Protein backbone atom coordinates (compact mmCIF):
# COMPACT_ATOMS: atom_id res chain seq x y z
CA UNK A 1 0.00 0.00 0.00
CA UNK A 2 1.45 3.35 -1.01
CA UNK A 3 1.04 6.68 0.67
CA UNK A 4 -1.46 7.85 -2.00
CA UNK A 5 -3.66 4.81 -1.36
CA UNK A 6 -3.83 5.70 2.33
CA UNK A 7 -4.93 9.24 1.45
CA UNK A 8 -7.72 7.94 -0.76
CA UNK A 9 -9.16 6.00 2.16
CA UNK A 10 -8.87 8.90 4.57
CA UNK A 11 -11.43 9.47 7.24
CA UNK A 12 -14.61 11.44 6.52
CA UNK A 13 -13.31 14.21 8.80
CA UNK A 14 -10.31 14.72 6.54
CA UNK A 15 -12.54 14.78 3.48
CA UNK A 16 -14.75 17.44 5.10
CA UNK A 17 -11.68 19.42 6.05
CA UNK A 18 -10.43 19.23 2.47
CA UNK A 19 -13.78 20.43 1.16
CA UNK A 20 -13.83 23.35 3.62
CA UNK A 21 -10.28 24.26 2.66
CA UNK A 22 -11.22 24.24 -1.03
CA UNK A 23 -14.28 26.41 -0.33
CA UNK A 24 -12.14 28.88 1.64
CA UNK A 25 -9.65 29.06 -1.20
CA UNK A 26 -12.44 29.77 -3.69
CA UNK A 27 -13.84 32.54 -1.45
CA UNK A 28 -10.39 34.10 -1.11
CA UNK A 29 -9.90 33.99 -4.89
CA UNK A 30 -13.29 35.67 -5.39
CA UNK A 31 -12.29 38.44 -2.95
CA UNK A 32 -9.01 38.95 -4.81
CA UNK A 33 -10.83 39.11 -8.15
CA UNK A 34 -13.29 41.69 -6.80
CA UNK A 35 -10.42 43.74 -5.40
CA UNK A 36 -8.61 43.65 -8.75
CA UNK A 37 -11.75 44.83 -10.56
CA UNK A 38 -12.11 47.73 -8.11
CA UNK A 39 -8.49 48.79 -8.58
CA UNK A 40 -8.84 48.59 -12.37
CA UNK A 41 -12.04 50.62 -12.29
CA UNK A 42 -10.43 53.28 -10.10
CA UNK A 43 -7.51 53.57 -12.51
CA UNK A 44 -9.90 53.83 -15.43
CA UNK A 45 -11.82 56.59 -13.69
CA UNK A 46 -8.65 58.57 -13.05
CA UNK A 47 -7.60 58.07 -16.66
CA UNK A 48 -10.91 59.45 -17.93
CA UNK A 49 -10.68 62.44 -15.56
CA UNK A 50 -7.14 63.25 -16.68
CA UNK A 51 -8.12 62.98 -20.35
CA UNK A 52 -11.04 65.35 -19.78
CA UNK A 53 -8.84 67.91 -18.01
CA UNK A 54 -6.09 67.65 -20.62
CA UNK A 55 -8.48 68.18 -23.53
CA UNK A 56 -10.11 71.11 -21.76
CA UNK A 57 -6.71 72.64 -20.99
CA UNK A 58 -5.48 72.24 -24.56
CA UNK A 59 -8.66 73.80 -25.98
CA UNK A 60 -8.46 76.70 -23.57
CA UNK A 61 -4.71 77.18 -24.17
CA UNK A 62 -5.04 77.20 -27.95
CA UNK A 63 -8.00 79.58 -27.71
CA UNK A 64 -6.04 81.89 -25.42
CA UNK A 65 -3.06 81.86 -27.79
CA UNK A 66 -5.31 82.60 -30.77
CA UNK A 67 -6.99 85.44 -28.85
CA UNK A 68 -3.62 86.93 -27.97
CA UNK A 69 -2.48 86.77 -31.59
CA UNK A 70 -5.71 88.12 -33.08
CA UNK A 71 -6.78 90.49 -30.29
CA UNK A 72 -10.26 89.00 -29.97
CA UNK A 73 -10.13 88.36 -26.23
CA UNK A 74 -11.99 86.22 -24.87
CA UNK A 75 -14.12 84.86 -27.70
CA UNK A 76 -11.82 82.30 -29.30
CA UNK A 77 -10.82 81.05 -25.85
CA UNK A 78 -14.49 80.48 -24.99
CA UNK A 79 -14.92 78.55 -28.22
CA UNK A 80 -11.73 76.60 -27.40
CA UNK A 81 -13.12 75.67 -24.00
CA UNK A 82 -16.27 74.25 -25.59
CA UNK A 83 -14.27 72.38 -28.23
CA UNK A 84 -11.92 71.03 -25.54
CA UNK A 85 -14.87 69.89 -23.45
CA UNK A 86 -16.47 68.13 -26.42
CA UNK A 87 -13.18 66.46 -27.33
CA UNK A 88 -12.59 65.35 -23.75
CA UNK A 89 -16.11 63.96 -23.51
CA UNK A 90 -15.62 62.05 -26.78
CA UNK A 91 -12.32 60.61 -25.51
CA UNK A 92 -13.93 59.65 -22.20
CA UNK A 93 -16.67 57.74 -23.99
CA UNK A 94 -14.12 55.93 -26.14
CA UNK A 95 -12.03 54.99 -23.10
CA UNK A 96 -15.09 53.76 -21.20
CA UNK A 97 -16.14 51.62 -24.17
CA UNK A 98 -12.66 50.10 -24.39
CA UNK A 99 -12.60 49.33 -20.65
CA UNK A 100 -16.07 47.82 -20.88
CA UNK A 101 -15.07 45.66 -23.84
CA UNK A 102 -11.91 44.52 -22.04
CA UNK A 103 -13.86 43.66 -18.89
CA UNK A 104 -16.55 41.66 -20.70
CA UNK A 105 -14.14 40.04 -23.15
CA UNK A 106 -15.52 41.55 -26.35
CA UNK A 107 -12.34 43.44 -27.17
CA UNK A 108 -11.34 43.55 -30.83
CA UNK A 109 -7.78 42.37 -31.31
C-alpha positions in Angstrom: 0.0 0.0 0.0 1.5 3.4 -1.0 1.0 6.7 0.7 -1.5 7.9 -2.0 -3.7 4.8 -1.4 -3.8 5.7 2.3 -4.9 9.2 1.4 -7.7 7.9 -0.8 -9.2 6.0 2.2 -8.9 8.9 4.6 -11.4 9.5 7.2 -14.6 11.4 6.5 -13.3 14.2 8.8 -10.3 14.7 6.5 -12.5 14.8 3.5 -14.8 17.4 5.1 -11.7 19.4 6.0 -10.4 19.2 2.5 -13.8 20.4 1.2 -13.8 23.3 3.6 -10.3 24.3 2.7 -11.2 24.2 -1.0 -14.3 26.4 -0.3 -12.1 28.9 1.6 -9.6 29.1 -1.2 -12.4 29.8 -3.7 -13.8 32.5 -1.5 -10.4 34.1 -1.1 -9.9 34.0 -4.9 -13.3 35.7 -5.4 -12.3 38.4 -3.0 -9.0 38.9 -4.8 -10.8 39.1 -8.2 -13.3 41.7 -6.8 -10.4 43.7 -5.4 -8.6 43.6 -8.7 -11.7 44.8 -10.6 -12.1 47.7 -8.1 -8.5 48.8 -8.6 -8.8 48.6 -12.4 -12.0 50.6 -12.3 -10.4 53.3 -10.1 -7.5 53.6 -12.5 -9.9 53.8 -15.4 -11.8 56.6 -13.7 -8.6 58.6 -13.0 -7.6 58.1 -16.7 -10.9 59.5 -17.9 -10.7 62.4 -15.6 -7.1 63.3 -16.7 -8.1 63.0 -20.4 -11.0 65.4 -19.8 -8.8 67.9 -18.0 -6.1 67.6 -20.6 -8.5 68.2 -23.5 -10.1 71.1 -21.8 -6.7 72.6 -21.0 -5.5 72.2 -24.6 -8.7 73.8 -26.0 -8.5 76.7 -23.6 -4.7 77.2 -24.2 -5.0 77.2 -27.9 -8.0 79.6 -27.7 -6.0 81.9 -25.4 -3.1 81.9 -27.8 -5.3 82.6 -30.8 -7.0 85.4 -28.8 -3.6 86.9 -28.0 -2.5 86.8 -31.6 -5.7 88.1 -33.1 -6.8 90.5 -30.3 -10.3 89.0 -30.0 -10.1 88.4 -26.2 -12.0 86.2 -24.9 -14.1 84.9 -27.7 -11.8 82.3 -29.3 -10.8 81.0 -25.8 -14.5 80.5 -25.0 -14.9 78.5 -28.2 -11.7 76.6 -27.4 -13.1 75.7 -24.0 -16.3 74.2 -25.6 -14.3 72.4 -28.2 -11.9 71.0 -25.5 -14.9 69.9 -23.4 -16.5 68.1 -26.4 -13.2 66.5 -27.3 -12.6 65.3 -23.7 -16.1 64.0 -23.5 -15.6 62.1 -26.8 -12.3 60.6 -25.5 -13.9 59.7 -22.2 -16.7 57.7 -24.0 -14.1 55.9 -26.1 -12.0 55.0 -23.1 -15.1 53.8 -21.2 -16.1 51.6 -24.2 -12.7 50.1 -24.4 -12.6 49.3 -20.7 -16.1 47.8 -20.9 -15.1 45.7 -23.8 -11.9 44.5 -22.0 -13.9 43.7 -18.9 -16.5 41.7 -20.7 -14.1 40.0 -23.2 -15.5 41.5 -26.4 -12.3 43.4 -27.2 -11.3 43.5 -30.8 -7.8 42.4 -31.3 
